[in-house]
Amino acid sequence: MSVPYETAAYEPAESPESPEEHLARLLGRALNSFELPDDTIRRLDCALAHDSSLHSAHHSAGLHRETYRHTWLLADGCALTLWELVHNTALGSEPQHEVYVDEEELRTATARLPLPQDAPDFELPVMVSLAPVRAPRHVYVPDDSADHARRLLRRAENSDRPGADTAALLTTAFAHQITQAFGRPCRAGRIGLGFALYEHAFLLRDGREISLWEVEHTATPDGRHMCEVYPTEAEAREAMERRAAQVP
């Protein structure tokens, strides 16, 4: 007698999981998780959101097989999918879990299972519904980003630099990107006066993005190099104009 696929032994977590927790749970129960490429695991370390769904099922005479699609949204805006195979190979045996990086490997593993060929196979359309996380604006590099933010704020000499609340938030940064901003130049001021504007974009663990705007210049009385940091590009450019006007 066939068993409806809704009664599958696999049960999703009752409470929401973070992408990291979901991956850890999936790898922890998979018998072959050690076979996954290291590069795949590294990419999943920076996942922002995830979605899981039943893809197909095969039940007959106490034996069962289900496949699940697990998809993660990565920090670079791409999606990465792992396929989970759940089955029992003997009547009354405990379910076994396997995980694969593509559908071809999944089909090969499924074909090896000693399941009756005459039982109906339920296959569901692939529907991925990731949490509403906006794709990142930047291409981030996972690094010691929290320390980079700390050092950036520490070297800022302006009194109106971002304060303790921003510093505390940036302790959760795990990736960042630095780019030089061009555009409207400030007034020249004296000959040899130098200005540069950089955006330090940080990606936080909860998927939020925060940018700090660094102004490097020599608009000081003795021409020494100075670093200032502002929370917005507009404030940083206003500071550049102000500094240039103050130096003859």
Secondary structure, DSSP 8 states (H G I E B T S, - for coil): ----GGG-S----SS---HHHHHHHHHHHBTTGGGS-HHHHHHHTTEEEEEEEEEEEEEETTEEEEEEEEEEEETTS-EEEEEEEEE-SSTT---EEEEESSHHHHHHHHHTS---SSS-EEE-------------SS--EESSHHHHHHHHHHH---TTS--HHHHHHGGGEEEEEEEEE-SS-----STT--EEEEEEEEEETTS-EEEEEEEEE--STT---EEEEESSHHHHHHHHHHHHHH--
